[in-house]
Structure formats: structure tokens, C-alpha cells
Amino acid sequence: MHALLALTDLCYAIAVIVSAPLWLLRMISTGKIRTDWPARLGRGVTRAFTQRPCIVIHAVSVGEVNAIRGLVARLAADSTKPEIIVSVSTDTGIARAASLFGAQHTVVRTPFDFSFAVRMWLDRLRPDLLVLVELELWPNMTRLAQARSIPVVVVNGRLSDRSIRGYRRARFFVRSMFVRATMVLAQNTISAERFAEMGAEEVLVSGNMKWDSVAIADNVPGSAQLASDLGIPSGARVIVVGSSEPGEEILLRDALLDPSLANVRVIIAPRKPEWFDAVAANLPGCVRRSRHEKGNEETKFYLLDTIGELRMAYALADVVVIGRSFGKLYGSDPIEPASLGKAVVIGPRVADFRDVVETLRTASAIRQVTAEELLPTLIVLMNDLRARMVLAVNARETIRREQGATARTAEILLSMLASRG
């Protein structure tokens, strides 16, 4: 095993050195160079010794963190009172996890997959169960966990079309990583078959926890204050663009030139902080939330350049446009705005959420359109309350029907934990 760890570390080191001009320049230009480097290299808080069993849940970023809200609550409420540690990779994910779980649970950084860093991370946390959200299998992490007899469970497991193509090309190198997974709880049959194809030996279909990660509600605390802070007049017609990528703001900017949308306001929330300034440059006169600016009667665009307020913005919408679905990326999650009773429009690029979108689309609970169809679709929906209501009602019925994966996942994890007792 030591030779395999060393070989993997050497490959990582070579990759870091060769790609340094690219990633270093990108990190400096986006400000990410100021990240918590000691934690990324395995350092941080050490869990105090207790008799309670410990579950470490690793979620990559904001989307995965949101997906485990219900799971963390169900596990923590169990009579065995397991200690829950949420470990996250990205800076935005850490911030979101701290806001959701920090008051009750420990939130830490997941280190790079160098063996020395993972070894220190495992030494500090001493988990009885290692839970990886969606896919996050790494060679050294799984190898070291197996060496310590720590079960590794993939929950909400998903292998997208793009991911499986890459893994198939590298099958010889990654198969053992999948074999080391004690269990995979997959979102659907297609992903389950793909995990099995790559070598996972115990695979179950548990469903998609993202259906459970939202609360069906008509109001969101703080949304009225957000509207007031931004200067959005009461009763204004509002489109919210959630988790957008660069360029999508131009689609909405141009759409608002249409006379029938003259009185519509747009709140746009870019997916990544490093995109904020460029988006603002494309929206002259926009109000920026981070600068505590307030709009007036002439304001058309509001830039939500903050973290953790998108749900409040969704609550203000008449129509929600799902970002990263009209450009070059692979879509964003439409479940949350649908759960709030909003008419949801999404573009053709949905590879990362294909099953969710197809489920909603089949139920007439979402409108999927091309960039050319976006303007006429917005005109229809913004001027037809009944059309918006039909989408909202169908979406909520669909969400209720699809829920239950979190309870199934929690039951399996707790039974595994009990078997180690």
C-alpha cells in the first residue's frame, strides 16, 4: 500500500507542477489564493475523544452541502446521538456549511488527496463512518480509510454522462477506487449501473436526496427585508436568475428591451464570486447587494453578489430562470425555486441535473427552452398568472412524490454504524 500511496502522491505532484502556471494565475486573479492552505494540507481542529460514534460527511461545495441538510438532521436526531462532522472542499461550500451546521456540528475543510494530508485529516477526526456525497471517491482517501477499516459510503451517488466517459477512459487506474467503496447509494438506476460497471460491489438505488433538501413553503424569512434593502417596490414583477454563468445576464438584459417587459425587475445571482464584477460590468446601473446599494424606480437589475441569500431572492420571483443552462456549463438545480411555488424556466444545458429536469418536464412542472425561445416564454409567463400557477402546482406535486431518499439513506447509514458497535 505504501508504494501505491507514494506513486499517487508523485502523480499529484507532477500534475501540480506542470499545471502551476494555470491554476496559480487563476487563483491569484480570483482571490482564491487567500484560501486556508494549512487545512487543505491536512491541518486543523482535532476531535475531542468521546464514546459517541462519529460520522464524517464530505460534501464538495454549496450544492452538495444543501443536499445533506435533511440527512444531517436525521442522523443527529437518532437515539445513538452520533457526532456529525461536515467536511467541505471549497470556500463557498465552507461558508454555506458553517451557516447551516456550524451551531450544532463541526465543519472542517477536506484536504487535497495527498497521502500525508489525508492521513492527518483522518488522525484528527477519527471517523467510524466516512460518507461521500454524490461521487467524491479519491484514491488515497479511500485507500487510507480502508487500511483503518473505516467504511466508505457514497450517498446520493451520481455518475453523469460526462463523468462516466472520463472514468471509462481511465478505467485501469480508477477501478480499485470504486471497489474500495463499502456501499454506494445511487440516485437512480442509470447511476447505479454505472457505479457497478466501474467496480463498486454493493450498489443500491436510494433516490435523490435533493428532492428532500427543500421545504415546500410560500414564504421565506428575510425575503421582504431583502426586497426592501434592494429597493424593489412592493408589487413589482420580478424575474430571478439563479446560479448563472457569465453571459447569461446579457440574455436577460436584452430581453428586457421588449416593451411588454418594460416594468419587470431582474435579480441575478452568479454561481461564483469571481464572476460578480464581470456580470456587473454587463449590467450598467445595476444595484449590488454586497455594497448595500438601493435601487429606485428606474432600476432594472439587482446583482445578488452574496452567499446564502438565493432562497430569499427566489421567494420574490414571479418567474425563475435557472442559470448555467443557456451557456457552456451543465445546469443548476431547479428544485428549490419549484418548491417555493415559482414558475421555473430552464435552458437546454442540463447534463448535471438531467434526471431532475426530465422528471419535472414530464410532469409539466417546468419549461425547458432554447436561448431563442427564452424571450417569448418570459413574455407569456410574466403576463399569464394561470400559466405560472399550473407550473407551480405541478412542481410541488412532483416534489412530494419524489421525496423519501433522505430517510432511506439515514436508515442505512445508522444500521451500518450500529453494526460496528
Buried (B, 14 or more C-beta within 10 A) or exposed (E): EEEEBEEBBEEBEEEEEEEEEEEEEEBEEEEBEEBEEEBBBBBBEEBEEEEEBBBBBBBBBBBBBBBBBBBBBBBBEBEEEBBBBBBBBBBBBBBBBBEBBEEEBBBBBBBBBBBBBBBBBBEBBBBBBBBBBBBBBBBBBBBBBBBEEBBBBBBBBBBBEEBBEEBEEEEEEBBBBBEBBBBBBBBBEBBBBBBBBBBBEEBEBBBBBBBBBBEEEEEBEEBBEBBEBBBBEEEBBBBBBBBBBBBBBBBBBEBBEEEEBEEBBBBBBBBBBBBBEEBBEBBEEBBBBEEEBEBEEEBBBBBBBBBEBBBBBBBBBBBBBBBBBBBEBBBBBBBBBBBBBBBBBBBBBBBBBBBBBEBBBEBEBBBBBEBEBBBEBBBBBBEEEEBBEBBBEBBBEBBEEBBBBBBBBBEBBBEBBEEEE
